[in-house]
Amino acid sequence: MKILEKATMPNGTEIQLEDWSDANTAECPDLYGLTIGAYPTAKNSSKYKWIEAGNKFRVGISANKYFNYSNDDVKSDFESLKSGEKTLEDLAPHFWNGKKDMYLLGVIDSYEEVN
């Protein structure tokens, strides 16, 4: 993984644009691509307190061809986060950990963790 750029959103959240393509294999040549790594402050705690409210945690937003979300989309959204045109909440449908990250960020009010 290579960090291509680091930035801070207008609200103070640190973000970075990452290239994970070096993890691709000959069998799966386009499995990994660009990812936005964001480090917001949790509004809610996880079930087992691995992530606690008030602490920073990682939200991953990755290119995913199966959801029609390309590397170009990731780059564009990174720029929009930097400028304040978009927020992490706007990108919630692309969160790697889905509803769990939405809950930790406070986008949704409840989330039932399995085990």
Helices and strands as residue ranges (DSSP letters): E 2-8, E 14-19, G 21-23, E 34-39, E 59-62, G 65-67, H 71-83, G 89-94, H 98-105
